[in-house]
Amino acid sequence: MMTRLTLLIAFALPLMGCSEPEPEPVQILEAPAFDKLGNPVCPEGYSLSATETGEPVCVGVAF
């Protein structure tokens, strides 16, 4: 029993030491294009949103 526990610890500790936390997702913002009427338009894969100051931005959509 003690041998199994020792082997388990011997293999688990290096694996735990190498594991890194998941990186925080970074939100990618892109400036929108504007059509002839002045409406903001985002490219495919982005959705229109607004910053805290009310500026329009395109935010990447996660699939």
C-alpha positions as CSV (number, residue, x, y, z in Angstrom):
1,M,0.0,0.0,0.0
2,M,2.8,2.4,0.9
3,T,4.6,1.6,-2.4
4,R,1.5,2.5,-4.4
5,L,1.1,5.8,-2.6
6,T,4.7,6.6,-3.1
7,L,4.5,5.9,-6.8
8,L,1.4,7.9,-7.1
9,I,2.9,10.9,-5.4
10,A,6.1,10.5,-7.5
11,F,4.2,10.7,-10.7
12,A,1.5,13.2,-9.7
13,L,3.8,16.0,-8.2
14,P,5.7,16.7,-11.4
15,L,2.5,16.8,-13.4
16,M,0.9,19.2,-10.9
17,G,4.0,21.4,-11.0
18,C,4.0,21.7,-14.8
19,S,0.3,22.5,-15.1
20,E,-0.4,26.2,-15.6
21,P,-3.7,28.0,-15.1
22,E,-5.8,28.7,-18.2
23,P,-5.0,32.2,-19.6
24,E,-7.7,34.8,-19.3
25,P,-9.5,35.3,-22.6
26,V,-8.7,38.6,-24.3
27,Q,-11.5,40.5,-25.9
28,I,-10.6,41.6,-29.4
29,L,-12.1,44.9,-30.4
30,E,-12.1,46.3,-33.9
31,A,-13.3,49.6,-35.2
32,P,-16.4,49.3,-37.4
33,A,-16.8,50.4,-40.9
34,F,-19.6,52.8,-41.8
35,D,-22.1,52.5,-44.6
36,K,-23.3,55.4,-46.8
37,L,-25.9,56.4,-44.2
38,G,-23.3,56.5,-41.4
39,N,-24.4,53.3,-39.7
40,P,-21.6,51.2,-38.2
41,V,-21.1,47.8,-39.8
42,C,-19.0,45.0,-38.5
43,P,-17.3,42.3,-40.6
44,E,-18.4,38.7,-40.4
45,G,-17.6,37.0,-37.1
46,Y,-18.0,40.3,-35.1
47,S,-21.0,41.8,-33.4
48,L,-21.6,45.5,-32.9
49,S,-21.3,46.8,-29.3
50,A,-20.5,50.0,-27.6
51,T,-17.8,51.1,-25.2
52,E,-18.4,52.8,-21.8
53,T,-18.2,56.2,-23.6
54,G,-20.8,55.1,-26.2
55,E,-18.3,54.6,-29.1
56,P,-19.3,51.8,-31.5
57,V,-16.9,48.8,-31.6
58,C,-16.9,45.4,-33.2
59,V,-16.5,42.5,-30.7
60,G,-15.3,39.1,-31.8
61,V,-18.1,36.5,-31.5
62,A,-17.1,33.2,-29.9
63,F,-18.5,30.1,-31.6
